[in-house]
């Protein structure tokens, strides 16, 4: 790797470099909107200009801090295997909702229906824990258990979401295009970690960087989590 890409005196650039945030995709996969953020290429793989990723990240963090200070909800979205665990854990640290599997169509645009399914899951789970399902046959209880498992898989991370969120944070808006489209329809700001194959023009707070490796994704998710925590601290001080 060209050492000129790395600025030793800048801890943020160093951190980005260390987790491989500078790696994009091959030129053939590049979306035209990513061009301004590309530094060059190495072994056929395009390299992000971390000097541009840094201020984009800081802008997103500032927005997240203000969001938290206003007491608004941030929905975390990232269902691909490299992102799911980090998205789930990051949201749980904050008590925020998340989608760490398939984003179900209507999650934002038909929220009332989705919330009803979340409430059904909670009701069935509560009845099972209280032993209120004992009146059903063994076969019926098995079917109910399967239904609970299905609902938890789809909507388990949405339990804290009581209304349309203040914003969503997405890992790979190309893969999570349904979430992005629904957020735009509902006027919900979108923050996104997006690689060179994504349309960056539709993102309100885009963070251009590697959205394909666990190490890079974890770095950015943790930065967003820390920004939200910092905003909550300010909220507590101002109360």
FENLIN-V187779 format. One record per pair of residues at least 12 apart in sequence whose C-alpha atoms are under 6 Angstrom apart, sorted by the first residue. I is the first residue (numbers start at 1). J is the second residue. D is the distance in Angstrom with one decimal. If there is no record, write none. Layout:
[[I/J/D] [I/J/D]]
This chain:
[[19/215/5.6] [19/216/5.1] [21/209/5.2] [21/210/4.7] [21/216/5.4] [22/47/5.3] [22/48/4.6] [22/209/5.9] [23/47/5.0] [23/210/5.4] [24/46/5.1] [24/47/5.6] [24/195/5.7] [24/196/5.4] [24/210/5.7] [25/45/5.4] [25/46/5.6] [26/44/5.8] [26/45/4.6] [26/46/5.7] [29/197/5.5] [30/196/5.1] [30/197/4.6] [31/197/4.9] [31/198/5.8] [33/199/5.9] [33/200/5.7] [34/196/5.3] [37/49/5.6] [53/208/5.6] [56/207/5.4] [57/207/5.4] [60/205/5.5] [61/227/5.4] [64/228/5.6] [65/227/5.3] [65/228/5.0] [65/231/4.0] [68/228/5.4] [68/231/4.8] [68/232/5.3] [69/231/4.7] [69/232/5.3] [69/235/4.6] [72/166/5.2] [73/165/5.0] [73/166/5.1] [74/165/5.9] [74/166/5.9] [74/167/5.1] [74/168/5.4] [75/97/5.2] [75/98/5.4] [75/168/4.6] [76/98/4.5] [76/168/5.9] [76/169/4.9] [77/98/5.7] [77/99/4.8] [77/170/4.8] [78/100/5.2] [78/170/5.9] [78/171/5.1] [79/100/4.4] [79/101/4.1] [79/102/5.8] [82/214/5.0] [84/100/4.6] [86/218/6.0] [88/100/5.8] [97/157/5.4] [97/158/4.9] [97/160/5.2] [97/161/5.6] [98/157/4.7] [98/158/5.8] [99/157/5.7] [108/182/5.9] [109/182/5.9] [121/148/5.8] [121/151/6.0] [167/188/5.3] [167/189/4.9] [167/190/5.9] [168/190/5.2] [169/191/4.7] [169/192/5.5] [170/192/4.6] [171/192/5.8] [171/193/5.0] [172/193/6.0] [172/194/5.1] [172/211/5.8] [174/198/5.3] [189/204/6.0] [190/203/5.6] [190/204/5.3] [191/205/4.6] [191/206/5.8] [192/206/5.1] [192/207/5.9] [193/207/4.7] [194/208/5.1] [194/209/5.8] [194/211/5.9] [195/208/5.8] [195/209/5.1] [195/210/5.3] [195/211/5.5]]
